[in-house]
Amino acid sequence: MDSDDSDCDLNPTLDVNMNDNNPASINSASENPSSANLAPDHGANPDPFTSDEGGLQTLVQKKKKKKEEEECQDEKTPLKKFLPDATCEGERDVLPTKRVGFFNFVSVHWMTSLMWKAYKRKLRDEDLWSLPPEETSEVNGDHLEKLWKEEVELATKFRRRARLWRPVWYFVRRRLFMCQALTVLMDLGAFAGPIVFLQSILNYIDSVGISHLYGASLLVGNVLIAVFLPTMFLNMNYLLGIHNSSRLGGALQALVYKKILTLRTRGDLAAQLINFSSSDMERIFEACMSSVFLVEVPVNFLLCLCYCVFAFGPWAAVGFSVYVLVYIIMVVLAKCQKDIRERTILETDARVSLMSEILNSMKLIKMFAWEEPFAKRVAGIREREMRKHRLAALLNSVTNTLTPSVGILATIATTLSFTFTGKAITSSEAFTILSLFTMMGYTVSILPYVMKCVAEADVSLARMESILTLSEHKKVPQCKDISEFAIQIQEAAFDWEPDGNGIMDERSEDLHSEKIEVSRMLSQALLTTGPAVTSLTYRQRKSFQIPSKLCQINLSVPHGKLVGVCGVIGSGKSSLISAICGDMQLKGGSMHVNGRVALVTQHAWIYNGTLRENLLLGAPFDVARYRKAIQVCCLQPDLDQLPAGDLTEIGDRGINLSGGQKQRVNLARAVYSDRDIYVIDDPLSAVDAKVANSIFNGCIKGHLKGKTVLLVTHALHVLEQCDEIVVMQDGRIIEKGSHTHLLGRRGNYSQMVQGILSGESQNSEVRAAEGGEIESEESLGLKGKLTSEETRQSGVVALRVYTSFIKACGGWPVASVLITVVASFVVIRILSSVWLKIWLDEGDGLSASRLQNATAQNLTLSEEDLKGSITDNPRLWMYQLVYGVSFCALVVVGLVKGIVLTFSLLRGASTLHNDMFRSILFSPMSFFDTTPSGRILNRFSRDLDELDVRIPYFLEFLAQGILGTLGLAILICTIYVWFTAPLLTTAFVLCLLDSFMNAGVRELKRIDNLRKSPVIQHIGSSLAGLSVIRTFDQQDLFTRRMYQYLDDHTAAQLVYRLSTQWYVFRMQMLFLLLKASLTGLCIFTKGLVTTATAGLALSVMTLVYNEFNYLMKVKAEFLSRFTAVERLVEYSQDLVSEAPSANPEAAPEGWPALGKVQLKEVSFRYRPDLPLVLQNIDVVFEPGQKIGVVGRTGAGKSSLIAAVLRLVEVESGQVLIDEIDISNLSLHSVRSAVSVIPQDPLLFQGSIRYNLDPFEEHDEPAIWEALEQSSLKRVVQQQDKGLMSTVATAGENFALGERQLICLTRALLRKSKILLLDEATASVDLETDQMIQSTIRKAFAQSTVITIAHRLNTITSYDKVLVLQEGRMIEFDTPEALIQRQGSLFGEMMAAMGVTTVDQMRTQT
């Protein structure tokens, strides 16, 4: 195993000029596109080799670089010994830690200019440095990947399990050893404080006749050796740990991302990866930072134990037994916290997964008014998660109680041991022991945090390890050989991915078997139309063999041929494509792919970027080839509509493109790639007839002529023109041959064709010309930029954030209780030390008489002789009892404190989560169109994790520490009144500097939060497009993008972490002066107070200083992490909301009774900055009428439905349903009164019943009746769990047609008087379309039906047709009247189908 660090054996060449967000910059064409739609890419980098001065420029740059390196060599400092792998590049925009001197590095002085900028103004991205090469995720990721591969090889060799912690250990161990060495040096210096300097100072105070010069030397030695040097070593330790941890974090994320690009599609990994990249990485970072202190505990313990036993005898070891007991308790608590974390993360994954599902389906949720059911479901998961968080927080409170108590308990045990045995103990001995225990108390205070971090990091690494051991996608070898076949599959069997051990997990197996069962039953149902569908018996259904995979696949596709693949829904068409692309496992037989493959998926994958970037997908930019792809895929008119042309930004998942536009971009991507084999999964169903014919003839048959094309389609006129047709059923190829040949065989294909022709003419496939796409009119008003910039606050966290958090926790009464219990805990802790001082000062109780006798006899007695032995005091029992009771009181109050804090703070976290979720849930659709889902999920994962876990811990420690420090400072001032002056001066300077110092920490934390969102967004987008990324061999492109996002975030995180240390170091130096002033007072005012009093003051100051170091770090962390609360409050209070879900004016009972819809002068726009998409629409749809809506892309068809559902409020005019203005009603009343069947049939993870009736408003008989009407009853009955059968995420275990039928069942259950069909059958085959239309005609005969036309034959029998153009109503009349009207736009559409008369039109019905 390689033990070197990530930068020791690697010297990669980094392409720092690569602009991943602009593929055109990779190879800019010399030709500048001149058309308005093909915008010139001004961001493209010029090619240096095209310049005549290129060689000279290169030479100058080399000389400049060499000079900078020479200058840097002169600047080399001893710091190089601590960073042996750092190289000096001379780059001033790179993080300068490798160029600064030793003290500059330890004090983080080089950050002062940045912190001053943050104080004066809001920081900008360009203010931050970039990472040096050795810090980048690429370099460290490659090294960690190498170590992981070596671990896997060793595990295979020795037949053991590969464990991720081993390569992680080898990755960090050298710097970890350096940090441990610094920790030991720090302990030695800190140990010298109580055993050398404190005891010497107290002996000096107790003695007489010793020179003040000796006292001064003690002061200097104490400050320098026991305070300053340990502080320097501690800071050096933290700084090296921060660098080490940031490298590990980037390496782990890079390693996981590269792994997921090799996996088969696993949608259930999304939530795990989001949590891993956010909350888990935070835990791993903290564990790497703090694990070094595990060495400090035994070192510190042994040093103190040996000294105390040697100096004070064996009874001193009694106190150390207390520490041993506490260490054991800490180990047990850490194990419990690890177990709780393992259970908590499962709930967190479930919540984030559901949130991702909700965000991706928000439009559907609003259409169905399902906000409340989903809010209830999220609340249930959140409550289970909070139960585990409460238990973990209680354990944290136990440790926070034990931490400050253990030193007191150890002192009590030691003191009582001395007194019970009759051994006297002096003031110097007692307070030396107390100081030693106080020093050990620091290690005890940090130990539970360290063990908690390590335990939670172990859980995170185990989760990551489970991902790294998953089986990988094995790309089918693509090579050209002498074979006559482009694709040759012989006797092949394919199955879906098993888990990492080669065995399909139980959940996957259940989902897979359910999918096969539903697909088989529905396939048979669709082959039999009409009443015969419901006449299939159980015995007939059981007689079919249920395939669990693709079986006996024999397919030979010659080079240059067009092969069509058809079959009913669920027959295995898309699975065949997945098998060819390598997404299914080859279980038997053979498969050869001779050529490079281009993939066009059924659901277009579009990521957030420009349209050009989506089309090129990292390929070099060739203008001629690019324009040709645009032309043959009919994208030119769409680009003309976009103000920024092909540089218009496309939202996440193509939110601002229509279904047809997304599919054409998807196809153009494949065309531009210029591959040998094109595997195309039904792209024509998403576009209108005119465009479909143009694409088929101009692209598939024209431009791709000579290429091998495997085309999945159910369009009969397309299949007729294929060279060969493959018919699939139940995961098998049942027929192959030409169209004529298969018709002659009179098999399944012939039966399918006859079923189509008997139900409608061949022309019935033709869709509403130029109007069959569900358009996104928002795209017409874009100015090139869609995604809004994420807001970032500046300055101090607003007061309303703190008050909102207090209110969420229960308000000021609860806050008062919290302050009271924390203050009580601190007071009891201080009083125990004061009581020890009183006890020691009392001695044997005879000091007053001795002093009187000594005065009478003119004798000089030492303080020890004057007091006598405390064991001779007749009231010894009282002092012992009070001292013991003080500890019991401390424990009891501490536990009460923990319970109150835990429940109050987590109540606040839960309240803020619920408020934020509801605020987002009821935000308008424009918010989701302009806000990437990764940005929202970042708040529900990383920010919420801060509030759930870290802020309660930090707040408890901070409140306890601040009050404790304040109380101890007051105690010292009561002892030394002269100390008040330096204390107040220091406090004034501290408060003055604190506002300046904290400004930079807050600003950098905000930037850190913002830069995390693109990482999460990129992970989600990559998971959605795995098949496309792999097929086009663009793993390197997306990996480079991930490297860039990771490096941007790591740079921000690294500078933020360093800024906290910059802040802490300055606070430490300020407090060092304060401690030096108190030590000087004790030395130079000896005789004014007793030795016990001076010992109490110095030991208390040692405690304060030790705690202050960590307290300042916690304070900086808390204030910066509280920006997470700021971000949650922003989304819970500042988002613009839709109209209230519930209005005082309720809808009349039984409304709407008729279903009359009237639009009065309605004008409508999606956002204020966009143009009107509906203009003065004035139309009435009478009750029970069937209305067809047609128009070209951008006409406003979908906007009409959005206006009726109030997805966006109309700008002017009224929408009335049954004569009631819907703007006066609640959104829930309006949307629940209308049924919708959308174009994209979305299902949710859960049961079939949950997807049909999330409100549980209907009983089972009503649900079964609706299933029977939609021809799904018997299909569901055959499931093992019936209505409770599982639905996977997004309904992935159901075919597209099956999902659409479930959506139809939803509408049937509502029995609404108004039904909206928004391109409901755009992506289903003709058989499913026919079934849906037949059901709608029967079930909604008395309802008003408004249909955005997909196939014109479906609306020729409608009562009226509404024709829209550019947002205006052009025509509204019966189909018969419109087709006969001269110049009618509807008539032109029908003429494109060859229909020009009323009689011809009636034959289409």
Disulfide bonds with the S-S distance in Angstrom:
none
